[in-house]
């Protein structure tokens, strides 16, 4: 424990002398003027030096998994920062500037909402909204309500932060790498800057566009999709249908799911038409990675699958929802990105059953959908995805990446301990405790969320509540000297 703490203190002591914002500003100043406005930075200053290499690989994969460009581009490590600062060019990933800028409103570490200075005013006359009564001019004075304004956090290196904003022309030129992963790995409750937003998709049709898939073109070329039914799924509560279509980028994989897979929604019996309640799908991006999505029967994107249809057995917390993005990777990753299919129909055929229809064209359609090779397209998907992962991460296996990615998300999403909060403020736990106790004695009070770090109860502060109170924590500890 002493050895780990010594590494922690050494790392943060170094960055106290040359903080990430100042280093980012210095790096942006060295860039060509036309490139600066597209430069963005991911900070790993809060990550132990020994773990930054692994985090860089995870973030490199993550950025490329949100990319709609044809090539894989790894983030640049800013020289002289002990691998604690990564530079991105948002053009490399085709990210909309407006999407990135939304992060400024959501980021708890480099931004703060500051109340503007209020001015006492004299009532001009009219109906006072608080009681609905009329008062003549000059009846009283009042203090107008003021909305808090977004600003660069006052606990930063103020001059460096201002320089970085001016150089990049961005309100959010730098964010923490672990927070960026947490923010954009899923879409639910991410304030319009989550997984779907960075991919630039708003419907299932948008996913088809990304993959270069067209059902009409496939039909005109007489390309018939593959079908199969799965009786027992590790994700859904009921049987589901699997469909595999060809796309310009590779394949488009779709499942059709229902809360009760009976009658017209039973995929084990209905080999042609099938009604369904929800669909999960994933397709190859231009760079070989996968884009994952969830939609209702109308093709409207959903952040998560309905909890009465599917659940995430790989979740590290009590949130068992199937999240587009994160849950898909955690589930599919151990199998190379594409799950093996234990086919109901093909299994019956192996046991001597046949697919028949009194109409020739129907029989032909069933034969083409259910009798052709399915394992080949699944394996093709694994190979293409595996190459993208290896290129983005410097050779990681897909299964290893899925585990590391899930664990990195879970670490950030977990309740924040005293030790973690202290590390975030580049202090020791003892220093943080002393700072909070000193503030409480001086002011006679303490934010109830932050007071949790002084409590002897087990567990930490939930992550969203930590975000909400981080500005208070940073203000209290700013410049504290024991």
C-alpha positions in Angstrom: 0.0 0.0 0.0 2.9 2.4 0.8 4.5 1.6 -2.6 1.3 2.3 -4.5 0.7 5.6 -2.5 4.3 6.7 -3.3 3.7 6.3 -7.0 0.4 8.2 -6.7 2.1 11.1 -4.9 5.0 11.2 -7.3 2.7 11.3 -10.3 0.5 14.1 -8.9 3.5 16.0 -7.6 4.9 16.1 -11.1 1.6 17.3 -12.6 1.2 19.9 -9.9 4.2 21.7 -11.4 3.1 21.3 -15.0 -0.7 20.8 -15.1 -2.6 19.3 -18.0 -4.3 22.5 -19.1 -1.0 24.3 -19.3 0.6 21.5 -21.2 -2.4 21.3 -23.6 -2.1 25.1 -24.3 1.6 24.8 -25.0 1.0 21.9 -27.4 -1.9 23.7 -29.2 0.4 26.7 -29.6 2.9 24.5 -31.5 0.2 23.2 -34.0 -0.3 24.9 -37.4 -2.9 27.6 -37.0 -5.4 25.9 -39.3 -5.3 22.7 -37.2 -5.7 24.2 -33.8 -9.5 24.7 -34.0 -9.9 20.9 -34.4 -7.5 19.9 -31.6 -9.1 18.4 -28.5 -7.4 16.9 -25.5 -8.1 13.9 -23.2 -6.3 14.1 -19.9 -5.0 11.0 -18.1 -3.4 13.1 -15.3 -5.6 11.4 -12.7 -4.5 7.9 -13.9 -1.5 6.2 -12.4 1.5 6.3 -14.7 1.7 2.5 -14.8 -1.9 2.3 -16.0 -1.8 5.0 -18.7 -0.7 2.7 -21.5 -3.7 0.4 -21.0 -6.1 3.4 -20.8 -4.6 4.9 -24.0 -5.5 1.6 -25.8 -9.0 1.7 -24.4 -9.5 5.3 -25.4 -8.0 4.8 -28.8 -10.4 1.9 -29.5 -13.3 4.0 -28.1 -12.6 7.0 -30.3 -12.4 4.8 -33.4 -15.5 3.0 -32.4 -17.3 6.4 -32.6 -15.7 7.2 -36.0 -17.4 7.2 -39.3 -14.1 7.7 -41.2 -12.6 4.9 -43.3 -9.2 4.7 -41.5 -8.2 4.0 -37.9 -6.5 6.9 -36.2 -4.9 6.5 -32.8 -4.8 9.6 -30.5 -1.4 11.3 -30.3 0.5 11.3 -27.0 1.6 14.8 -26.2 5.4 14.8 -25.8 6.8 15.6 -22.3 3.5 14.7 -20.5 4.4 11.2 -19.2 1.7 9.9 -21.5 -0.9 11.8 -19.4 -2.2 13.9 -22.2 -3.7 12.7 -25.5 -4.5 14.9 -28.5 -7.3 14.3 -30.9 -8.2 15.9 -34.2 -12.0 15.7 -34.4 -11.9 15.7 -38.2 -10.2 12.3 -38.0 -13.4 10.8 -36.6 -15.9 12.9 -38.5 -17.3 14.3 -35.2 -19.5 17.3 -35.4 -18.0 20.3 -33.7 -21.4 21.1 -32.2 -21.6 17.6 -30.6 -18.2 18.0 -28.9 -19.1 21.5 -27.7 -22.0 20.1 -25.8 -19.5 18.5 -23.5 -18.8 21.9 -21.9 -22.3 21.9 -20.4 -21.8 18.4 -18.9 -18.2 18.2 -17.9 -17.7 18.6 -14.1 -13.9 18.9 -14.0 -12.9 21.8 -16.2 -16.1 23.8 -16.1 -18.4 25.3 -13.5 -21.7 27.1 -13.4 -21.1 30.5 -11.9 -23.9 32.8 -10.7 -23.6 36.2 -12.2 -23.3 39.2 -9.8 -26.8 40.4 -8.9 -27.9 44.0 -8.8 -30.7 45.3 -6.5 -33.5 46.9 -8.6 -36.4 49.2 -7.9 -39.8 47.8 -8.9 -40.9 49.5 -12.2 -44.6 49.0 -11.6 -47.0 46.3 -12.6 -48.1 42.9 -11.3 -45.7 41.2 -8.9 -45.5 37.5 -10.1 -45.0 36.1 -6.6 -48.5 37.1 -5.4 -50.3 38.3 -8.6 -51.0 41.7 -7.2 -50.4 45.1 -8.8 -47.8 47.5 -7.2 -47.0 51.0 -8.4 -43.5 52.0 -9.4 -41.0 52.4 -6.6 -43.0 50.3 -4.1 -40.1 48.1 -3.2 -36.7 46.9 -4.3 -36.0 43.3 -5.4 -33.1 41.0 -6.5 -33.8 39.5 -9.9 -33.3 35.8 -10.3 -30.1 35.1 -12.2 -29.3 32.0 -14.2 -26.0 30.4 -13.5 -23.6 30.9 -16.4 -21.1 28.3 -17.7 -17.5 29.3 -17.2 -14.0 27.8 -17.1 -13.5 26.3 -13.7 -11.8 28.8 -11.3 -9.6 26.1 -9.8 -7.8 25.7 -13.1 -4.7 27.5 -14.3 -6.8 30.4 -15.4 -4.4 32.0 -17.9 -3.5 28.6 -19.5 -7.2 27.7 -19.7 -8.0 31.0 -21.4 -5.1 30.5 -23.8 -6.3 27.0 -24.7 -9.8 28.1 -25.4 -8.6 30.9 -27.6 -6.2 28.7 -29.5 -8.7 26.0 -30.2 -11.8 28.2 -30.4 -13.6 25.6 -28.2 -15.5 26.0 -25.0 -14.4 22.4 -24.1 -10.9 21.9 -25.4 -9.9 19.4 -22.8 -11.8 16.7 -20.8 -10.8 13.8 -18.6 -10.3 10.6 -20.6 -12.1 8.3 -18.1 -15.0 10.7 -18.0 -15.2 10.9 -21.8 -15.4 7.1 -22.0 -18.2 7.1 -19.3 -20.0 10.0 -21.1 -20.0 8.6 -24.6 -20.0 4.8 -24.2 -23.8 4.8 -23.7 -26.6 7.1 -24.8 -29.0 7.1 -21.8 -29.0 10.2 -19.7 -26.1 11.8 -21.5 -27.5 15.2 -22.3 -27.4 14.9 -26.0 -23.7 14.2 -26.2 -23.7 10.4 -25.8 -23.0 7.4 -28.0 -25.6 8.1 -30.7 -24.7 11.8 -30.9 -21.0 11.1 -31.6 -21.9 8.5 -34.3 -24.3 11.1 -35.8 -27.3 8.7 -35.9 -30.9 9.4 -35.1 -32.7 6.3 -36.5 -32.1 2.7 -37.7 -32.0 4.1 -41.2 -29.0 6.2 -40.2 -27.2 3.0 -39.2 -28.1 1.4 -42.6 -26.6 4.5 -44.2 -23.4 4.1 -42.2 -23.0 0.5 -43.2 -23.9 1.2 -46.9 -26.9 -1.2 -46.7 -30.0 -0.9 -48.8 -32.8 -3.5 -48.8 -34.0 -2.3 -52.1 -30.6 -2.6 -53.8 -30.2 -6.0 -52.2 -33.5 -7.2 -53.7 -32.7 -5.8 -57.1 -29.3 -7.7 -57.0 -31.2 -10.8 -55.8 -29.2 -10.9 -52.6 -31.2 -12.7 -50.0 -30.6 -12.1 -46.3 -29.9 -15.0 -43.9 -32.4 -15.9 -41.2 -32.3 -18.0 -38.1 -34.2 -18.5 -34.9 -32.6 -18.7 -31.4 -34.5 -20.5 -28.7 -32.2 -19.7 -25.7 -30.5 -16.3 -25.6 -28.0 -15.1 -23.0 -29.6 -11.6 -23.3 -33.3 -11.8 -24.1 -36.0 -13.5 -22.0 -37.8 -14.9 -25.1 -36.7 -16.6 -28.4 -35.5 -14.2 -31.1 -34.9 -14.1 -34.8 -31.5 -13.4 -36.2 -31.0 -11.7 -39.6 -27.7 -11.2 -41.5 -27.6 -8.8 -44.4 -24.7 -7.9 -46.7 -23.6 -4.3 -46.6 -20.8 -2.3 -48.3 -18.9 -2.1 -45.0 -19.3 -5.8 -44.2 -22.5 -7.1 -42.7 -25.6 -5.8 -41.0 -26.7 -8.0 -38.1 -30.2 -7.7 -36.6 -32.3 -9.4 -34.0 -36.1 -9.2 -33.7 -37.4 -9.5 -30.1 -40.7 -9.5 -28.3 -41.9 -9.4 -24.7 -43.9 -12.6 -25.4 -42.7 -14.5 -28.4 -46.0 -16.3 -29.1 -48.5 -16.4 -32.0 -47.4 -14.0 -34.7 -44.3 -13.1 -32.7 -42.9 -16.6 -32.3 -39.7 -16.9 -34.4 -39.5 -20.7 -33.9 -42.7 -21.2 -35.9 -43.0 -18.1 -38.1 -40.2 -18.5 -40.7 -41.6 -15.8 -43.0 -43.5 -12.9 -41.6 -42.8 -12.0 -37.9 -44.2 -9.3 -35.7 -41.8 -7.9 -33.0 -41.6 -5.3 -30.3 -37.9 -4.3 -30.4 -34.8 -4.8 -32.4 -31.1 -4.8 -31.6 -28.6 -4.4 -34.4 -25.0 -3.8 -35.2 -23.1 -3.1 -38.4 -19.6 -2.6 -39.6 -18.4 1.0 -39.8 -16.1 2.1 -42.6 -13.0 1.4 -40.5 -14.1 -2.2 -39.7 -15.4 -1.4 -36.2 -18.9 -2.0 -35.0 -21.7 0.4 -34.4 -24.5 -0.9 -32.1 -28.1 0.2 -31.8 -31.5 -0.5 -30.3 -34.8 0.5 -31.8 -38.5 -0.1 -31.4 -40.6 -1.8 -34.1 -40.9 1.5 -35.9 -37.1 1.8 -36.3 -36.9 4.7 -33.8 -33.7 4.6 -31.8 -33.9 3.7 -28.1 -31.2 4.3 -25.5 -31.7 0.9 -24.0 -33.6 -2.3 -24.7 -36.9 -2.7 -22.9 -36.2 -4.3 -19.5 -39.0 -6.8 -20.0 -37.3 -8.0 -23.2 -33.6 -8.1 -22.4 -31.1 -7.6 -19.6 -27.3 -7.1 -19.4 -25.8 -10.1 -17.5 -22.3 -8.5 -17.9 -23.2 -5.4 -15.9 -20.9 -4.4 -13.0 -23.6 -2.5 -11.2 -27.3 -2.8 -10.4 -28.1 -1.2 -13.8 -29.0 -4.3 -15.8 -30.4 -2.4 -18.8 -29.0 -3.3 -22.2 -27.3 0.0 -23.3 -26.6 0.6 -26.9 -22.8 0.6 -27.2 -21.4 -0.5 -23.8 -23.6 -3.6 -23.2 -23.2 -4.8 -26.8 -19.4 -4.7 -26.5 -19.4 -6.4 -23.1 -21.7 -9.2 -24.4 -20.2 -9.7 -27.9 -16.6 -9.0 -27.2 -15.7 -12.4 -25.6 -16.8 -14.1 -28.8 -14.8 -11.9 -31.2 -17.5 -9.3 -31.6 -20.1 -11.6 -33.1 -22.0 -14.2 -31.0 -22.2 -17.8 -32.2 -25.7 -18.8 -33.2 -27.2 -22.0 -32.0 -29.8 -22.1 -34.8 -33.3 -23.6 -34.1 -34.1 -24.2 -37.7 -30.7 -25.4 -38.9 -30.7 -27.7 -35.8 -33.9 -29.3 -36.9 -32.6 -29.7 -40.4 -29.6 -31.6 -39.0 -32.0 -33.9 -37.2 -33.7 -34.8 -40.5 -36.5 -32.2 -40.8 -37.0 -30.3 -44.0 -38.3 -26.9 -45.0 -41.3 -27.2 -47.2 -44.1 -25.1 -48.8 -46.8 -25.9 -51.4 -45.7 -22.8 -53.3 -42.3 -23.1 -55.1 -41.3 -19.5 -54.6 -42.0 -19.7 -50.9 -40.0 -22.9 -50.6 -37.1 -21.3 -52.5 -37.2 -18.2 -50.3 -37.1 -20.3 -47.1 -34.3 -22.4 -48.6 -32.2 -19.4 -49.4 -32.8 -17.8 -46.0 -32.4 -20.9 -43.7 -30.3 -23.5 -45.6 -27.3 -21.4 -46.7 -24.2 -21.1 -44.6 -24.5 -18.8 -41.6 -21.3 -19.4 -39.8 -19.2 -17.9 -42.7 -20.7 -14.4 -42.5 -20.4 -14.5 -38.7 -16.8 -15.4 -38.9 -16.2 -12.7 -41.6 -17.6 -10.2 -39.1 -15.2 -11.3 -36.4 -12.2 -11.1 -38.7 -13.0 -7.6 -39.9 -13.7 -6.3 -36.4 -10.6 -8.1 -34.9 -8.4 -6.3 -37.4 -9.8 -2.9 -36.4 -9.4 -3.6 -32.7 -5.8 -4.7 -33.2 -5.0 -1.6 -35.3 -6.5 0.8 -32.8 -5.0 -0.8 -29.7 -1.6 -2.0 -30.9 -2.5 -5.6 -31.1 -5.1 -6.3 -28.4 -7.4 -9.3 -28.8 -11.1 -8.5 -29.1 -12.0 -10.5 -26.0 -9.3 -8.8 -23.9 -10.4 -5.4 -25.1 -14.0 -6.1 -24.2 -13.0 -7.0 -20.6 -10.7 -4.0 -20.2 -13.2 -1.6 -21.7 -16.0 -2.9 -19.4 -13.8 -2.7 -16.3 -12.6 0.9 -17.2 -16.2 2.0 -17.5 -17.1 0.3 -14.2 -14.2 1.8 -12.3 -15.4 5.3 -13.3 -19.1 4.6 -12.7 -18.5 3.1 -9.2 -19.1 5.2 -6.1 -16.2 7.6 -5.4 -14.1 6.8 -2.4 -12.1 9.2 -0.2 -9.0 8.0 -1.9 -10.3 8.6 -5.4 -11.6 12.0 -4.5 -8.2 12.9 -3.0 -6.5 11.7 -6.2 -8.8 13.8 -8.3 -7.7 16.9 -6.3 -4.1 15.7 -6.4 -4.0 15.4 -2.6 -3.5 12.5 -0.2 -6.6 11.2 1.7 -5.2 12.8 4.8 -4.8 16.2 3.2 -8.4 16.0 1.8 -9.8 15.1 5.2 -7.9 17.9 6.9 -9.1 20.4 4.2 -12.8 19.4 4.7 -12.5 19.4 8.5 -10.9 22.8 8.4 -13.6 24.2 6.1 -16.3 22.8 8.3 -14.8 24.3 11.5 -14.3 27.7 9.8 -17.7 28.0 8.1 -19.8 25.8 10.5 -21.2 23.7 7.6 -20.3 21.4 4.8 -22.1 20.2 1.6 -23.9 17.0 2.6 -22.6 15.0 -0.3 -19.0 16.0 0.3 -19.5 15.3 4.0 -19.8 11.6 2.9 -16.0 11.6 2.6 -15.7 12.2 6.3 -18.2 9.5 7.2 -17.3 6.1 8.5 -20.0 4.4 6.5 -19.0 1.9 3.9 -19.2 2.8 0.2 -18.5 6.1 -1.5 -20.4 9.0 -3.1 -22.5 7.9 -6.2 -20.9 9.2 -9.4 -23.6 11.6 -10.5 -23.9 13.2 -7.1 -20.1 13.5 -7.1 -20.3 15.3 -10.4 -22.8 17.7 -9.0 -20.7 18.5 -5.9 -17.2 18.4 -7.5 -17.1 22.2 -8.0 -17.7 22.7 -4.3 -15.1 20.1 -3.5 -12.6 21.8 -5.8 -13.4 25.2 -4.4 -12.9 24.0 -0.8 -9.6 22.4 -1.5 -8.2 25.0 -3.9 -4.9 26.2 -2.6 -5.3 24.4 0.7 -2.1 24.0 2.6 -2.0 21.8 5.7 
